[in-house]
């Protein structure tokens, strides 16, 4: 059966309901909207009028088109006004009892073949559907906010939803210009199930004072290219909304990682709901304002006086090492690159020269600056050549025994007061420090690859690191025009500790046959604005690298939810490591 949908009923004209009504009317459909009273109708129409006025001022709609759009939307305070519609989308507050009552009433009013859809973001569609006499014609249509802008819609089928109902819903969304993904009825669906576990993890980091709100948010923006940091995003969503979604997910999944961080409940009780109340993790100029203002919250305070850094040593010849050498040389430092052999040193210098030439050809660097940078780079095969360096950065293989051997050698040759840094992305920095007689001088400087491009550097302090070494690292990063964020010496630091459990959750979702890799990637890119979907990213990073990081996280935290997904382990065992081998979650051989 193919349904002709020309009139859509919308129950609830809050921000989401008003957005869905606007989307439908923009596509030429008639809309009948229902609210509890005339005041709520006026408020809902106000949302639509304001949104369409902005579209006119932005040149996306003309006045005649706006008038036609608004003319297609009629409003009523009675559900009986939906008797002749072809599809109903419920968008009332996220309360199961309320939604169940709405569906029970709608079932008595609309025609037998009409589809009943809920816009819930986390509640069980199955539990809602059983309050009707037509559970096979009930599904979820989870639009994302703001509905007129965001393309993704999650189409949620239950075990009894009829195939033609799903097909007709997908065709309806295609007609609206949306991107539908079809999934089963599970807590959080795709986007929220993956997003809110990550957000909750960030809150726990903040709650434990592992990192400041600014450093957590900057780490994910600059380290992963996310449009917003996790705490700023929670303020936008609303802490009360986030708590309800997490609580619902926890009660369905029993996954401890979904249990809302206690500080969320405390903040909600104190009225700190985010932007809508004017204060959440950040303080805003006014309620509903996006403008952050200064407050009394504790920020990263870097104590101690920075040591002078002029001459820099870098150990290693890989992509990370050569990128760091280039960054320091362009910033005016004399750099000593230590390699294991003369041939490796020459090859590394060739890579740096090629990268600088590329910058010149793109107009990002003057020829004179390139030549000056190359003139500041010296290569060596001896550790003794690092004796007069003020800062030495180790960028060798990610093996603890190899790194410890390097730090033992540095301890013997480096002058007193030299700062010794490791670029490890997952190993304990204190293990490197313990290989020296000067643990107070050792720190983590986790650059991101490619170091020439990526702005973020995680500054990792151990319990032994001296305050002036932390201050030195911060000053160096600032001079390099990098974004330094501070954290403790814990597996994954900030970025990997937040990123890889999310990636692991995505693999578990695929492994459970809940959704296809393409749909999961689409949901996270289109619905959450992420630059890459989880499976695209895993294939780029390398499945073996990803598995190693996930094992490290699991061994450090002993959290059941961090245990690597068996599917990931099987792919690595089979040699399917991602793009570098031609096959991973996708096949690149063609």
C-alpha positions as CSV (number, residue, x, y, z in Angstrom):
1,X,0.0,0.0,0.0
2,X,1.4,3.4,-1.0
3,X,-0.2,6.2,1.0
4,X,-0.7,9.7,-0.5
5,X,0.3,12.1,2.2
6,X,-1.0,15.6,1.6
7,X,-2.1,16.7,5.1
8,X,0.0,16.2,8.2
9,X,-1.1,16.5,11.8
10,X,1.4,17.8,14.4
11,X,0.7,17.3,18.1
12,X,2.7,19.8,20.1
13,X,4.0,23.1,18.8
14,X,7.1,23.5,21.0
15,X,10.5,24.1,19.3
16,X,10.6,20.7,17.7
17,X,6.9,20.5,16.7
18,X,7.0,24.0,15.2
19,X,10.1,23.1,13.3
20,X,8.5,19.9,11.9
21,X,5.4,21.9,10.9
22,X,7.5,24.4,9.1
23,X,9.4,21.7,7.2
24,X,6.1,20.1,6.1
25,X,4.6,23.4,5.0
26,X,7.7,24.3,3.1
27,X,7.2,21.2,1.0
28,X,3.7,22.2,0.1
29,X,1.9,20.0,2.6
30,X,-1.1,21.2,4.6
31,X,-0.5,21.1,8.4
32,X,-3.0,20.8,11.2
33,X,-1.2,21.6,14.5
34,X,-2.7,20.8,17.9
35,X,-1.8,22.5,21.2
36,X,-3.3,22.6,24.7
37,X,-4.6,26.1,24.6
38,X,-4.6,29.4,22.6
39,X,-1.6,30.7,24.4
40,X,0.5,27.7,23.4
41,X,-0.8,28.0,19.8
42,X,0.3,31.7,19.8
43,X,3.7,30.7,21.1
44,X,4.1,27.9,18.6
45,X,3.1,30.1,15.7
46,X,5.6,32.7,17.0
47,X,8.4,30.1,16.6
48,X,7.4,29.5,13.0
49,X,7.0,33.2,12.2
50,X,10.4,34.0,13.7
51,X,12.1,31.1,11.8
52,X,10.5,32.0,8.5
53,X,11.3,35.7,9.0
54,X,15.0,34.7,9.4
55,X,14.7,32.6,6.2
56,X,13.5,35.7,4.4
57,X,16.2,38.0,5.7
58,X,18.8,35.3,4.8
59,X,17.5,35.1,1.2
60,X,16.3,31.5,1.5
61,X,12.6,32.5,1.2
62,X,10.7,35.4,-0.3
63,X,7.8,37.2,1.4
64,X,5.2,35.6,-1.0
65,X,6.6,32.2,-0.2
66,X,6.5,32.9,3.5
67,X,2.9,34.0,3.3
68,X,2.0,30.8,1.4
69,X,3.9,28.6,3.9
70,X,2.2,30.2,6.9
71,X,-1.2,29.9,5.2
72,X,-0.8,26.1,4.9
73,X,-0.6,25.8,8.7
74,X,-3.8,25.7,10.7
75,X,-4.1,25.3,14.5
76,X,-6.6,23.8,16.9
77,X,-6.8,22.9,20.6
78,X,-8.7,19.6,19.9
79,X,-7.2,16.3,18.7
80,X,-10.5,15.8,16.8
81,X,-9.2,18.4,14.3
82,X,-6.9,15.6,13.0
83,X,-9.7,13.3,11.8
84,X,-8.9,13.8,8.1
85,X,-5.1,14.0,8.1
86,X,-2.9,11.4,6.4
87,X,-0.1,11.2,8.9
88,X,0.3,12.3,12.5
89,X,3.6,13.3,14.1
90,X,3.5,13.6,17.9
91,X,6.0,16.1,19.4
92,X,4.8,16.6,23.0
93,X,7.2,16.6,26.0
94,X,9.4,13.6,26.6
95,X,7.0,11.8,29.0
96,X,5.9,8.2,28.3
97,X,2.5,8.5,30.1
98,X,1.7,11.7,28.2
99,X,2.7,10.3,24.8
100,X,0.7,7.0,25.5
101,X,-2.4,9.0,26.3
102,X,-2.0,11.1,23.1
103,X,-1.7,7.9,21.0
104,X,-4.6,6.3,22.7
105,X,-6.8,9.3,21.8
106,X,-5.5,9.6,18.2
107,X,-6.2,5.9,17.6
108,X,-9.9,6.7,18.1
109,X,-9.9,9.8,15.9
110,X,-7.9,9.2,12.7
111,X,-8.7,6.8,9.9
112,X,-7.5,3.1,10.3
113,X,-4.8,3.3,7.7
114,X,-3.2,6.5,9.0
115,X,0.4,6.3,10.3
116,X,1.0,7.5,13.9
117,X,4.6,8.6,14.5
118,X,6.4,9.8,17.6
119,X,9.2,12.3,17.5
120,X,10.6,10.9,20.8
121,X,14.4,10.9,21.1
122,X,14.8,8.2,23.6
123,X,11.5,6.5,24.7
124,X,10.4,3.1,23.5
125,X,8.2,3.2,20.4
126,X,6.9,-0.2,21.3
127,X,5.7,0.9,24.7
128,X,3.9,3.8,23.0
129,X,2.4,1.7,20.2
130,X,0.7,-0.8,22.5
131,X,-1.7,1.9,23.7
132,X,-3.3,1.9,20.3
133,X,-5.3,-0.7,18.4
134,X,-2.9,-0.4,15.4
135,X,0.7,-1.0,16.7
136,X,1.7,-2.1,13.2
137,X,1.1,1.4,12.0
138,X,3.1,3.1,14.7
139,X,6.8,4.1,14.3
140,X,9.2,6.8,15.4
141,X,10.2,9.7,13.2
142,X,13.0,11.3,15.2
143,X,13.8,14.7,13.7
144,X,16.8,16.7,14.9
145,X,16.8,20.2,16.2
146,X,16.5,22.7,14.4
147,X,14.3,20.6,12.2
148,X,14.2,23.1,9.3
149,X,18.0,22.9,9.1
150,X,19.2,19.4,10.1
151,X,18.6,16.7,7.4
152,X,18.7,13.5,9.5
153,X,15.5,11.7,10.6
154,X,15.7,8.4,12.4
155,X,12.9,6.1,11.3
156,X,12.3,3.8,14.2
157,X,10.5,0.5,13.5
158,X,9.3,-1.8,16.2
159,X,9.1,-5.6,15.9
160,X,5.5,-5.3,14.7
161,X,5.7,-2.1,12.5
162,X,4.4,-3.1,9.0
163,X,6.9,-2.9,6.1
164,X,4.6,-0.7,4.0
165,X,4.4,1.8,6.9
166,X,8.2,2.1,7.0
167,X,8.4,2.4,3.2
168,X,5.8,5.1,3.1
169,X,7.5,7.0,6.0
170,X,10.8,6.9,4.1
171,X,9.1,8.2,0.9
172,X,7.5,10.9,2.9
173,X,10.8,12.0,4.4
174,X,12.5,11.9,0.9
175,X,9.8,14.3,-0.2
176,X,10.7,16.7,2.6
177,X,14.4,16.6,1.4
178,X,15.4,14.8,4.6
179,X,18.0,11.9,5.0
180,X,16.1,9.0,6.6
181,X,17.9,6.1,8.3
182,X,15.8,3.0,9.3
183,X,16.6,1.4,12.7
184,X,15.1,-0.8,15.4
185,X,13.5,0.3,18.6
186,X,16.4,0.6,21.1
187,X,17.3,3.2,23.8
188,X,18.7,6.3,22.2
189,X,18.3,5.0,18.6
190,X,21.6,5.7,16.7
191,X,22.6,9.3,17.3
192,X,21.6,9.7,20.9
193,X,22.9,6.2,21.9
194,X,26.3,7.1,20.6
195,X,26.3,10.8,21.4
196,X,25.0,10.8,25.0
197,X,27.4,8.1,26.2
198,X,30.3,10.4,25.0
199,X,28.7,13.5,26.6
200,X,28.2,11.7,29.9
201,X,31.8,10.5,29.9
202,X,32.9,14.2,29.4
203,X,30.8,15.2,32.4
204,X,32.4,12.6,34.5
205,X,35.9,13.9,33.5
206,X,34.8,17.4,34.5
207,X,33.2,16.2,37.7
208,X,36.4,14.4,38.8
209,X,38.4,17.6,38.0
210,X,40.5,15.7,35.6
211,X,40.3,18.6,33.1
212,X,38.5,22.0,33.0
213,X,35.4,22.7,31.0
214,X,37.5,24.9,28.6
215,X,40.1,22.2,28.1
216,X,37.6,19.4,27.5
217,X,35.7,21.4,24.9
218,X,38.9,22.7,23.2
219,X,40.3,19.2,23.0
220,X,37.3,17.8,21.1
221,X,37.0,20.8,18.8
222,X,40.7,21.1,17.9
223,X,41.6,17.4,18.2
224,X,38.6,15.9,16.4
225,X,37.2,18.8,14.4
226,X,33.8,18.6,16.3
227,X,31.6,21.7,15.8
228,X,31.2,22.1,19.6
229,X,32.8,20.7,22.7
230,X,30.8,18.2,24.9
231,X,30.0,20.6,27.7
232,X,29.0,23.5,25.5
233,X,26.8,21.1,23.5
234,X,25.1,19.9,26.8
235,X,24.4,23.5,27.6
236,X,22.8,23.9,24.2
237,X,20.7,20.7,24.5
238,X,19.7,21.5,28.1
239,X,21.0,19.6,31.1
240,X,17.4,18.4,32.1
241,X,16.8,17.1,28.6
242,X,20.2,15.3,28.6
243,X,19.5,13.8,32.0
244,X,16.1,12.4,30.9
245,X,17.7,10.9,27.8
246,X,20.5,9.3,29.7
247,X,18.2,8.0,32.4
248,X,15.9,6.5,29.9
249,X,18.8,4.9,28.1
250,X,20.2,3.5,31.3
251,X,16.9,1.9,32.3
252,X,16.7,0.2,29.0
253,X,20.4,-0.8,28.5
254,X,21.5,-1.2,32.1
255,X,24.9,0.0,30.8
256,X,26.7,1.9,33.6
257,X,28.1,4.3,31.1
258,X,24.6,5.6,30.4
259,X,23.9,6.3,34.2
260,X,23.8,10.1,34.4
261,X,26.8,11.6,36.1
262,X,25.7,12.7,39.6
263,X,26.7,16.3,39.0
264,X,24.0,16.6,36.3
265,X,21.2,16.0,38.8
266,X,22.8,18.5,41.2
267,X,23.1,21.2,38.5
268,X,19.4,20.6,37.4
269,X,18.3,20.9,41.0
270,X,20.1,24.2,41.3
271,X,18.4,25.5,38.2
272,X,21.5,25.3,36.0
273,X,19.9,23.9,32.9
274,X,22.2,25.4,30.3
275,X,21.6,28.2,27.8
276,X,17.8,28.2,28.4
277,X,18.3,29.2,32.0
278,X,21.3,31.4,31.4
279,X,23.7,29.2,33.2
280,X,24.9,25.6,32.9
281,X,28.5,24.5,32.6
282,X,29.1,28.0,31.3
283,X,27.4,31.3,32.2
284,X,25.5,33.2,29.5
285,X,24.7,36.8,28.9
286,X,21.0,36.0,29.4
287,X,18.5,33.1,29.3
288,X,18.5,31.6,25.7
289,X,21.6,33.7,24.8
290,X,24.5,32.0,23.0
291,X,27.0,34.6,24.4
292,X,29.3,33.2,27.1
293,X,30.4,35.6,29.8
294,X,33.2,35.3,32.4
295,X,32.3,33.7,35.7
296,X,34.1,32.4,38.8
297,X,34.6,28.8,37.6
298,X,38.0,27.4,38.1
299,X,40.1,27.5,34.8
300,X,43.4,25.8,34.1
301,X,45.9,27.7,36.2
302,X,49.4,27.2,35.1
303,X,51.7,27.9,38.1
304,X,55.5,28.3,38.0
305,X,57.8,30.3,35.7
306,X,58.5,29.0,32.2
307,X,62.1,28.0,31.5
308,X,63.8,29.5,28.4
309,X,63.5,27.3,25.3
310,X,65.7,28.1,22.3
311,X,67.3,24.8,21.1
312,X,64.9,21.8,20.7
313,X,65.8,18.2,20.2
314,X,63.4,15.7,18.5
315,X,64.0,11.9,18.6
316,X,62.5,9.9,15.8
317,X,62.0,10.0,12.0
318,X,58.4,9.1,11.5
319,X,55.5,11.4,10.4
320,X,55.0,12.8,13.9
321,X,58.7,13.5,14.5
322,X,59.2,15.2,11.2
323,X,56.0,17.2,11.7
324,X,57.2,18.5,15.1
325,X,60.7,19.3,13.7
326,X,59.0,21.4,11.0
327,X,56.7,23.2,13.4
328,X,59.6,24.3,15.7
329,X,62.0,25.2,12.8
330,X,59.3,27.4,11.2
331,X,58.8,29.1,14.7
332,X,62.5,30.1,14.8
333,X,64.0,27.4,17.0
334,X,67.2,25.6,16.2
335,X,66.2,21.9,16.0
336,X,68.4,18.8,16.4
337,X,66.7,15.7,14.8
338,X,68.2,12.5,16.2
339,X,67.8,9.4,14.0
340,X,69.0,5.8,14.3
341,X,71.1,6.0,11.2
342,X,72.4,8.5,8.6
343,X,70.1,7.2,5.9
344,X,67.0,7.6,8.2
345,X,68.2,11.1,9.0
346,X,68.5,12.0,5.4
347,X,65.1,10.5,4.5
348,X,63.5,12.5,7.4
349,X,65.1,15.7,6.2
350,X,63.8,14.9,2.7
351,X,60.2,14.6,4.1
352,X,60.5,17.9,5.9
353,X,61.9,19.6,2.7
354,X,59.0,18.2,0.7
355,X,56.4,19.4,3.2
356,X,57.9,22.9,3.2
357,X,58.1,23.0,-0.6
358,X,54.4,22.1,-0.7
359,X,53.6,25.0,1.7
360,X,55.5,27.3,-0.6
361,X,53.7,26.1,-3.7
362,X,50.4,26.7,-2.0
363,X,51.4,30.2,-1.0
364,X,51.4,29.5,2.7
365,X,55.1,30.0,3.1
366,X,57.7,32.3,1.5
367,X,60.7,30.7,-0.1
368,X,63.0,32.7,2.2
369,X,61.2,31.4,5.2
370,X,61.4,27.8,3.9
371,X,65.2,28.2,3.4
372,X,65.6,29.7,6.9
373,X,63.6,26.9,8.5
374,X,65.7,24.2,6.7
375,X,68.9,26.1,7.9
376,X,67.8,25.7,11.5
377,X,67.5,21.9,11.3
378,X,70.5,19.7,12.2
379,X,70.6,15.9,12.1
380,X,72.5,13.5,14.2
381,X,72.8,9.8,15.1
382,X,74.2,10.5,18.6
383,X,72.3,11.3,21.8
384,X,75.3,13.4,22.9
385,X,74.3,16.1,20.2
386,X,71.2,16.8,22.4
387,X,73.3,17.8,25.4
388,X,72.7,21.5,25.0
389,X,69.0,21.3,24.1
390,X,66.5,23.1,26.3
391,X,63.6,20.8,25.3
392,X,63.9,17.3,24.0
393,X,60.7,15.6,22.5
394,X,60.7,11.8,22.0
395,X,58.5,10.7,19.1
396,X,59.6,7.0,18.6
397,X,57.5,3.9,18.3
398,X,54.6,3.5,20.7
399,X,56.3,0.8,22.8
400,X,57.0,1.5,26.5
401,X,60.4,-0.4,26.5
402,X,61.6,1.6,23.5
403,X,60.6,4.9,25.0
404,X,62.1,4.0,28.4
405,X,65.4,3.3,26.7
406,X,65.3,6.7,25.0
407,X,64.6,8.5,28.4
408,X,67.5,6.6,30.1
409,X,69.8,7.8,27.3
410,X,68.5,11.4,27.6
411,X,69.0,11.3,31.4
412,X,72.7,10.7,30.9
413,X,73.4,13.4,28.3
414,X,70.9,16.3,28.7
415,X,71.9,19.3,30.7
416,X,70.3,20.0,34.1
417,X,67.0,21.9,33.7
418,X,66.2,20.5,30.2
419,X,62.6,19.6,29.8
420,X,62.1,16.0,28.5
421,X,58.8,15.3,26.8
422,X,57.1,12.3,25.3
423,X,54.5,12.4,22.5
424,X,52.8,9.1,23.5
425,X,49.1,9.0,22.8
426,X,48.3,6.2,25.3
427,X,51.2,5.1,27.4
428,X,51.7,6.3,31.0
429,X,54.0,9.3,31.0
430,X,55.2,8.5,34.5
431,X,56.7,5.2,33.2
432,X,58.9,7.3,31.0
433,X,59.7,9.7,33.8
434,X,60.6,6.8,36.1
435,X,63.4,5.7,33.7
436,X,65.2,9.0,34.6
437,X,66.7,10.5,37.7
438,X,64.8,13.7,37.0
439,X,61.0,12.8,36.9
440,X,60.1,16.4,37.8
441,X,61.5,17.5,34.3
442,X,59.4,15.0,32.4
443,X,56.0,15.8,30.8
444,X,53.7,14.6,28.0
445,X,53.3,16.7,24.8
446,X,50.8,14.9,22.7
447,X,50.7,16.5,19.3
448,X,48.1,15.4,16.8
449,X,48.9,14.2,13.3
450,X,49.8,16.0,11.1
451,X,51.5,18.3,13.6
452,X,52.0,21.0,10.9
453,X,48.2,21.3,10.6
454,X,46.5,20.2,13.8
455,X,46.2,22.9,16.5
456,X,45.8,20.8,19.6
457,X,48.5,19.7,22.0
458,X,47.6,17.8,25.1
459,X,49.9,18.7,28.0
460,X,50.1,15.7,30.3
461,X,51.4,16.3,33.8
462,X,52.4,13.4,36.0
463,X,52.2,13.5,39.8
464,X,55.9,14.3,39.8
465,X,56.0,17.0,37.0
466,X,57.3,20.4,38.3
467,X,55.0,23.4,37.9
468,X,57.6,25.3,35.9
469,X,57.8,22.4,33.5
470,X,54.1,22.6,33.0
471,X,54.4,26.4,32.5
472,X,57.2,25.9,30.0
473,X,55.2,23.4,28.0
474,X,52.2,25.8,27.9
475,X,54.4,28.7,26.8
476,X,56.0,26.7,24.1
477,X,52.7,25.6,22.7
478,X,51.3,29.1,22.8
479,X,54.4,30.4,20.9
480,X,53.9,27.7,18.3
481,X,50.3,29.0,17.9
482,X,48.9,25.7,19.1
483,X,45.9,25.2,21.4
484,X,47.3,23.6,24.7
485,X,44.9,21.7,27.0
486,X,46.0,20.3,30.3
487,X,45.2,16.9,31.9
488,X,46.5,14.3,34.2
489,X,48.5,11.2,33.3
490,X,45.6,8.8,32.6
491,X,45.0,6.4,29.7
492,X,43.8,8.2,26.6
493,X,44.3,11.6,28.1
494,X,41.3,13.7,27.0
495,X,40.7,13.1,23.3
496,X,41.3,9.4,23.0
497,X,39.5,8.7,26.3
498,X,36.4,10.3,24.9
499,X,36.7,9.3,21.3
500,X,37.5,5.6,21.4
501,X,34.7,4.4,23.7
502,X,32.3,6.2,21.3
503,X,33.9,4.4,18.4
504,X,33.7,1.1,20.3
505,X,30.0,1.6,21.0
506,X,29.4,2.1,17.2
507,X,31.2,-1.2,16.5
508,X,29.0,-2.9,19.1
509,X,25.9,-1.4,17.4
510,X,27.0,-2.8,14.0
511,X,27.9,-6.1,15.6
512,X,24.4,-6.5,17.1
513,X,22.9,-5.9,13.6
514,X,21.0,-2.9,14.9
515,X,22.0,-0.7,12.0
516,X,24.3,-0.7,8.9
517,X,27.7,1.0,9.0
518,X,26.5,3.5,6.3
519,X,23.4,4.4,8.4
520,X,25.5,4.8,11.5
521,X,28.0,7.1,9.8
522,X,25.2,9.1,8.2
523,X,23.4,9.5,11.5
524,X,26.5,10.9,13.2
525,X,27.6,13.2,10.3
526,X,24.2,14.5,9.3
527,X,22.5,14.4,12.8
528,X,25.4,15.5,14.9
529,X,27.5,17.5,12.5
530,X,30.6,15.4,13.0
531,X,33.3,15.6,10.2
532,X,33.5,11.8,9.8
533,X,31.3,8.9,10.8
534,X,32.7,6.3,13.3
535,X,33.5,3.7,10.7
536,X,35.1,6.1,8.3
537,X,37.3,7.3,11.1
538,X,38.2,3.8,12.3
539,X,39.3,2.9,8.8
540,X,41.4,6.0,8.6
541,X,43.0,5.7,12.0
542,X,43.7,1.9,11.5
543,X,41.8,-0.8,13.2
544,X,45.0,-2.2,14.9
545,X,45.8,1.2,16.3
546,X,42.2,1.7,17.5
547,X,42.2,-1.8,19.1
548,X,45.4,-1.0,21.0
549,X,44.0,2.2,22.4
550,X,40.8,0.5,23.4
551,X,42.7,-2.3,25.2
552,X,44.7,0.3,27.0
553,X,41.6,2.2,28.2
554,X,40.0,-1.1,29.3
555,X,43.0,-2.2,31.3
556,X,43.3,1.3,32.9
557,X,39.7,1.8,33.9
558,X,38.4,-1.9,34.1
559,X,35.1,-0.6,32.8
560,X,33.0,-3.3,31.2
561,X,31.6,-0.9,28.6
562,X,35.2,-0.1,27.5
563,X,36.0,-3.8,26.6
564,X,36.8,-3.8,22.8
565,X,34.0,-5.1,20.6
566,X,34.8,-8.7,19.4
567,X,34.1,-7.7,15.8
568,X,37.0,-5.2,16.0
569,X,39.3,-7.9,17.3
570,X,38.2,-10.3,14.6
571,X,38.9,-7.8,11.8
572,X,42.3,-7.0,13.2
573,X,43.1,-10.8,13.5
574,X,42.0,-11.2,9.9
575,X,44.4,-8.4,8.8
576,X,41.6,-6.0,7.8
577,X,43.1,-2.9,9.3
578,X,41.4,-0.2,7.3
579,X,42.5,2.0,4.5
580,X,46.2,1.0,4.9
581,X,45.4,-2.6,4.0
582,X,42.6,-1.9,1.5
583,X,39.9,-3.5,3.7
584,X,38.5,-2.6,7.1
585,X,34.8,-1.9,7.8
586,X,34.7,-1.0,4.1
587,X,36.5,-2.4,1.0
588,X,38.9,0.1,-0.6
589,X,40.4,-2.3,-3.1
590,X,38.1,-1.1,-5.9
